Amino acid sequence: MKYLNYVQYNSLVVLTFFFISLFVMIIHTLTKGESTKHFFSTSSSSSLLNPLTYVRFFTHALGHGSWDHFIHNFLYILLVGPMVEEKYGSINLIIMFLITALIGGVSNKLFCKNTRCYGASGIVFMLIVLSSFVNFEMGKIPLTLVLIFIFYIADEIFKGLARKNDNISHLGHIMGGICGVVFGFYFR
């Protein structure tokens, strides 16, 4: 027990997001995906008259379809997130998470037909892009931002156009990347 004194909860928002998503993933496993289907995903077939539709615009970022999906998203979030949280602050990061989740959820509702969308991938892309602004200098565009756009965003556009039915919300990834750019310039 004395070893716990050496472990630091070093990134309030990122670690809290991780543990909430982990809890949601455990519930997903116990319910064989039903909890994610009903509470942690967006769908074009959800009625706008259902109040839960609006909650799902945010909670879809907590749900994941498999442990592999969860692990891959959180490898990036845990790697990049603490640096971004330290740079921009916990309150700003919460706002960025919420806005990115909302934009991704609404985009999925409007444009992803006949599929359920879930996961923190939009937030992952927002963090990746935003990380390139950490050492931002006024009047200069970071080369890392240009390269991220070339490799991540262009790749997502290509994948979205080339693979119609791969059950991945490429639009959510792109929207997350765009959010990262907007936040990067806004919070510079």
C-alpha positions, 0 to 999 in steps of 0.5 A: 500500500505504501507504493501508492504514495509514489503514484501521481494522478498527474492529469485530472481530465485525461485520467478521469476520462480514461476511468469513466470510459473504462467503467463504460467498457466494463459495462459494455462487456457485461451487457454484451454491448447493449449499454453502448447501443442504448447510451453510448453511441449515436445513430442517424435513426435516433429520433430528435424527439428522444431526449437521450439523443442529445445526451448521446451527442456527448456520451458516444465518446465514452463508448467503444465497440471492443477492448481493442478499440478502447485500448487503441484510443486510450494509448493515444489519449494517455500519451498526448493528453497530459501534455495538452492538459498541462499546456491548456489547463484542465478546464479548457481541456474539458471544454475542448472534449465536450465541444469535440464530442458534440461536433462529432456526435452531431456529424455522425447523426447527420451523415453516418447512415445505417450505423452506430458511431461511438468512441473517443477517436474524434478526441484522439485526433483533436489531441494529436493536432492540438499537440502540434501547437504546444510550442507554437510561435506567433506568426508561424505555422508549426511544421508538425501541424502540416505533417499531421494534416498530411498524414492523418487528416488526408489519410482519413479523407482518403479512407472515408472516400475509398471505404464506404462500409468499414464501420469507422467514422472517418468524419468523426476523425476529421471533425476532431482534427479540425477542432484541434486546429481551431482550438490551437489557434484560439488558445494560442 
